[in-house]
Amino acid sequence: MRWLKMLLVLALCLVFLFCGWTFATLNTELVSINLFFFTLPEASLSLWLMASFVVGGIAGVVISSIFVMVLKLKLQSARRKISSADKELDQLRTAAMKRAT
């Protein structure tokens, strides 16, 4: 079963590699990207499209990582509060038991 998974992953990688190579060879026109304050140098259209895809992917990973870190900090804080409340509850229970005896 493991070899089948490896074979499927290899086949999928080869398909993506072939699609990327075909995309790069079919989109060789030179274009320059004009941003508001500056213009990027001329490069092939496929290079700019793949670069924007990679930059978007990296930006998505970074932004989602920031959100995950914030949520983990909130979870850690909530766990500390629960632990503190549990300790206080245990102290109150033992104090009540001591008074009852």
C-alpha positions in Angstrom: 0.0 0.0 0.0 2.9 2.3 0.8 4.4 1.8 -2.6 1.1 2.7 -4.3 1.0 6.0 -2.4 4.6 6.8 -3.4 3.8 5.9 -7.0 0.7 8.2 -7.0 2.7 11.1 -5.4 5.5 10.6 -8.0 2.9 10.6 -10.8 1.2 13.7 -9.5 4.6 15.5 -9.2 5.5 14.6 -12.8 2.1 15.9 -14.0 2.6 19.2 -12.2 6.2 19.4 -13.5 5.0 18.8 -17.0 2.2 21.4 -16.7 4.6 24.0 -15.3 7.1 23.3 -18.1 4.4 23.5 -20.7 3.1 26.7 -19.2 6.6 28.3 -19.1 7.3 27.4 -22.8 3.9 28.7 -24.1 4.1 32.0 -22.2 7.4 33.5 -23.2 6.3 37.0 -24.0 8.3 39.7 -22.2 6.2 41.9 -20.0 7.1 44.5 -17.4 4.9 44.9 -14.3 3.9 48.5 -13.6 3.2 49.1 -9.9 2.2 52.5 -8.6 5.6 53.8 -7.6 8.0 51.7 -9.7 8.2 49.3 -12.6 9.5 45.8 -12.4 12.0 44.8 -15.1 10.9 42.9 -18.1 10.6 39.1 -17.8 8.6 36.4 -19.3 4.9 36.3 -18.5 5.2 32.8 -17.1 7.9 33.9 -14.6 5.8 36.8 -13.3 2.7 34.5 -13.0 4.6 31.8 -11.1 6.4 34.3 -8.9 3.0 35.9 -8.0 1.6 32.4 -7.2 4.6 31.6 -4.9 4.5 35.0 -3.2 0.8 34.6 -2.6 1.3 31.1 -1.2 4.0 32.3 1.2 1.9 35.3 2.3 -1.0 33.0 3.0 1.2 30.7 5.1 2.7 33.6 7.0 -0.7 35.2 7.7 -2.3 31.9 8.8 0.7 31.1 11.0 0.2 34.5 12.8 -3.4 33.7 13.4 -2.5 30.2 14.7 0.1 31.7 17.1 -2.4 34.2 18.4 -5.0 31.5 19.0 -2.4 29.3 20.7 -1.6 32.1 23.1 -5.3 32.6 23.9 -5.6 28.9 24.5 -2.6 28.9 26.8 -4.0 31.9 28.7 -7.4 30.1 29.0 -5.7 27.0 30.3 -3.8 29.0 32.9 -7.1 30.6 34.1 -8.8 27.1 34.3 -5.8 25.8 36.3 -6.0 28.7 38.7 -9.7 28.3 39.1 -9.3 24.6 39.7 -6.7 25.2 42.4 -8.9 27.8 44.0 -11.9 25.4 43.9 -9.8 22.7 45.5 -8.7 25.0 48.3 -12.3 26.0 48.9 -13.4 22.4 49.1 -10.7 21.4 51.5 -11.4 24.5 53.6 -15.1 23.6 53.7 -14.3 20.0 54.7 -12.0 21.2 57.5 -14.8 23.5 58.8 -17.4 20.7 58.7 -15.3 18.4 60.8 
